[in-house]
Amino acid sequence: MTTFSYWEQQCLDSVDWVVIGAGLVGLQSARRIKETYPHQRVLVVDVHAMGGAASLRNAGFVCFGSAGEMLDEIDRTSESEAVMLYDKRFQGIQRLMNRYGAERLGFEATGGMEVFVAGEADEAERVLGSLGYLNELLKSIQGDGAFTACGTSHLGMHIYGKGVMAPAEGGIQTHLLYRAVRMDAIAVGVEIYEGMRVIDWLEHAQGVQVRMENGLVIRSERLLVCTNGFTKSLLPGVPVAPARGQVFVTESLGALPFKGIFHADKGYIYFRSLGDRVLIGGARNLDFQGEETTEMEVTAAFEDHLKHYVETVVMPGKIVNFEYGWSGIMGMDNNRNPIIGWHSDRVCLAVRMGGMGVALSSWVAEEVVRVIRGDEGI
């Protein structure tokens, strides 16, 4: 029988807030709660080390996205929902940069180029023909030129001769971002406990009893759920599903003929230069149903598909091998706007980042505090 010391249980008593999820959203939300209520005790728990679901397992994109992705978002939801989501991403990135600075996050202001494989001329012209419409939609958020047409012949890729540049997109060093966010939370007094799997909780008039898989119970005034792609295991009725994103990095290839951030296939494929390597990920649209999983594995089908893409599109004629391969679990729904609000009297949600948690996380943290304080405008 597992037993617990007096000290272990005392460590987890008299908590004002328990935050489930030590990723970018959970840590920044916890920090903002602690900054807003400095005398309250804020405790973050996570089963994974280092917020391992997605925050350190992404591709290192700022996540403004592409024009094709924006058009796809409009088709799936609505014009207003798509613009609202873009605005949240834009605000979130500004807040991240303002707090930490580009150098601390390893930000590279490369812009992001959307490219089309050689046989996608019709799709390319459809997207290019929509740039005026999209730029007008986004003008109040970003000013002129959210997306601009560009040439692609200088890249040496097997792609259509025209692409679309998103000047605000860029690369970020994910480990530096996570380190900065984590150190920031600790500096203001947030407590972080990992290896702690929450299985359920009991809400009552005096607070919430959060029960761990190991039998420990945390007694807290309130609970904030920041579990994103793992939310259904705790709250099956919340409209957010897991979505695995697989990512691979090649061996050293020497000097690359291009540098920067790239999107293809409505944003479902994404790749970038990473020093003398190529990082590539995505292609989830090959098997939406199969990738709706919380298993953090890489599969041969996706590895083979993305390897072939590098060898035939990105660096045609080059034989490449992957040295790294991993997956992360995103939280998705048809509508990718985040869910932020009270689930019950003492349980608040901040979930469904739609694969854009890097861009959204700082914005979400501010909205969490607004919800807690009862401000209008949510």
Order of alpha helices (4+ residues) and beta strands (2+ residues): alpha-beta-alpha-beta-alpha-alpha-alpha-beta-alpha-alpha-beta-beta-alpha-beta-beta-beta-beta-beta-beta-beta-beta-alpha-beta-beta-beta-alpha
